[in-house]
Amino acid sequence: MRLDVNGLRAFYASPLGAETHRVVARALHGFLGSVSGLRVLGIGYATPYLGPIHCIAERTLAFMPATQGVVNWPGSGRSCTALADPTMMPLPEAAIDRVVLVHALESVESPTELLQEVWRTLTPGGRMILVVPNRRGVWARREATPFGHGQPYSRSQLGRLMRDTLFSPEGWAETLYMPPVRSRLMLRTGPAWERLGSGLALPFAGLHVVDATKQLYRPVAVQQVRRARRLSPARVLVPAPSPG
């Protein structure tokens, strides 16, 4: 089960959602880098993180699934959002340079089909920024936040999924160490939690943030070929004939 678009909007409008956005956006945009002249697609509910991108990228799109619902974005000008099945997106092959997935992978019935479709729409060498709840984190266990819905992942599970769908992880961050509580005191200590968690590499971060590149060819395991041993001819000593 996933939150609908109204629940997602309400979360990001709350103080806890605002602090969550600040923490996640820092990791996400750190991986994304410059998008000047690039085409960027957000899948799931990525619009809170697309604001700075929209003004710089050549084109920005945001696709939202029917099970979630869609909202108009940005608030002014031409809308960039659309209701679309993320496993069958209305885009040609190699049409997008960067794909940002937030509140997406954990909510679909077939994660493999989703990433295969992302692979299809990305240009050669295109990159995907993936934000996914950490299976070991507290946030995945609290349904009061959007990250407590759907299927959380461990690092090894994500690694296998990306390998099977021809993505190569280039950067990996663990973030959102603060507990998912709405206490004002806890929210004020959010930066300290992040410094402590990342500095000590603690295992209970709320989210994985992964930067992965599209592979063009599937890696092939090379097996060592056994070479047949050359056998040297045996030397046989033949006695010299006796004088007759």
N, C-alpha and C positions, 0 to 999 in steps of 0.2 A: 504494500500500500504506500502511496506517496501523497504528500501534501498538494492541495490544489494551488493555483496561482494566487488566490487571495491569502492563504496561509503563509505563502512565501513572502508576499509583499508585506504582510503584517510583521513577520519576523525581522526583516531587514529594516523596518521602520522603528523597531524597538531599540533600546540602549544595548541589549545583548547582541542584536543583529548588527548594529553599527560597529561595535567592537570586533565582531567576527569578520565583517567586511574589511575593516582596516588591516587585520592580521593576514587574512587570506589574500587580499589584493597585493600586499607587499611581496609575498612569495610568487604569486601568479605573474605579476608584471615584471618581476625580476627575471623570470624565465622567458617571458614573451619578448622583451627587448623592443627595439624600434619596429613599428609596423607601417612606416611611411611608404606609401605606394603599394601596399599589400591589400589583399582581400581576406577579410576575417569573418569567421562564422562562429557564433555561439550556439550551443545545443543544451537543452534543459532549461534552467533558469539562470542564464549567464549575464543578463542585462545589468545587474548591479556592478559588474566588473568590466563592462564594455564602454562606459562613459568616456574615459580618457582616450580610448582607442578610436571611437567614432569620429572624432575631429581630425584624426591624423591619417587613418587608413584610406585607401582608395575606395573601398566599399566595406560596409559592415552589415551583416545579417544576423538575425537571432531566430532560430527555429525552436518551437515549443511543442511538445506532444499533446495530443487530444486528452489524454488522461490527466494532464495538469491544467490545461487551459492556456490562453494567450492574453497578453496585455499589449496595449499600444506603447511603442517605444521608438525613439525618444519622445519626450513630452511635447516638443514643437518640431515642425517640419514634417517631411515625408516619413511615414512609418517604415521601420526596418524589420519588424517582426512578422512571423507567419506561423500558422498552425501546420505542422508537418510531422509525418511519421519518421523518426530519426533513423530507422532502418531502411527507408526507401525515400530519400530526400530528392526533391525536384531540382536537381543540379546535374550538369554534365560532368564527365570525368575530368579530373585535374583542374577544377575550377576555383579552388580555394588554397590560399597560402598558409593560413593559420586557423586551427580549430580549437575553441575553448569549450570544454565540457564541465559544467557545474550542475549538480543535482540532476545528473543524467545517467551515468553508468550504473549506479546502484539501484535505479528504478525501472530499468527495462527488463523484459522477459528474457531476451537473448543478448547478453553483452557481446558475444562474438559477432553477431550480425551487425550490431551497432558499430563496432570498431572496423569491421570490414567495409561498411558504408563510408565511414570517415576516411579510410584508406583510399577508397575509390574516388572521393571528391578532392583529395589533396593533390597538389602538384608534386612532381618528383622532388624529393628533398624537403617537402612541406613538413610542418611541425604541428603536433597536438599537445595542448596543455590540459592535463587531466586532474580534476579535483575530486577525491573519493574519500568517504569515511574510512578511518582506520579500524580494523576489526578489534584491535587491542585497546582502543581508546574509549574514554568514558562517553564521548559525544554519540557514539553509535548505540549506546544503551539508553539514551534519553529521548523519548518521543516528543518532548516539548520543543525540540529543535528540528529543522529539516534534515539534519544529518543522522537523526535517529530513525529514519524511515528507509526501507529498502535493504539491500544486501551490502554490508560492509566488506572490505577486503583486507587481507594481509599483504605484506610486501611481496611475498613469494607468489601468491595467487595473481596479483597484478602483473608480475613479471612473466608468468606463464601465459596469461591472456594476451599480453602485448607481443610476446614471441610468436604465439600461434597466429596472430593477425598481422604479422610483418611490421611491427613497430620496434624501434630500438631506443630504449631509455637513455637520454643524454644527461638529464639532471633529475635529482630526486630530493625533495624536501619534506620534512615532517613539521607540521605546524598546528596551532590551536591547542596549546597545553593547558590553558586556563579551564577550570571546571565550567560546565554549561549551566550556570546559575545566574539569576537576575539581580543579585545583591549589588548595590552600588559600590560597596567596599571592594568586592571581588572584581568588579569591572575596572576600578581604578588601579588594581594591581595586575591587570592583564599584561602590560609590557614586561613586568618582572617575571611572570610565569613563562613568557616566551623566551626571555633571556636564559632563565634557569633550565628550561626543558631542552632548548637547542644546544646550550653550552655543555650540558651533561649527556646529550643524546639519549634522553629518557624514552622508554618504549611506548608510553601511553599518550602520544600526540593524538589529537582528534582527527586529523586529516593527512592524507598523502597528497602532495602536489608533484606531478610528474611532467617533465618535458621530454617528449618522445618524437623521433624522426621517422618518417615513412621510409621503409626499405623497398628497394625496387625488385630485389630478388631474394628468394628464400635461401638462407644459409644451408649448405649441403655438408654433411659430415664426411670428412675424408678418412677412409679406412686405410691403414697401412697394408700394403701389398707384400705378401711374403714372396721373396724371390727364391726360385729353385737353386739349390746349391750346385755349383759346378763340380763334377767329380773328375778328378785327374785320373788318367789311365794308370792302372797299377803297373809297376815295374817288376818284371819276372826275370830273375837271373838264370840264364841258360849256360850250362857248363860248356866250355870249349871242346870241340871234337878232339879225340886223342890221335896222335900221328899214326898213320897206318903203314 
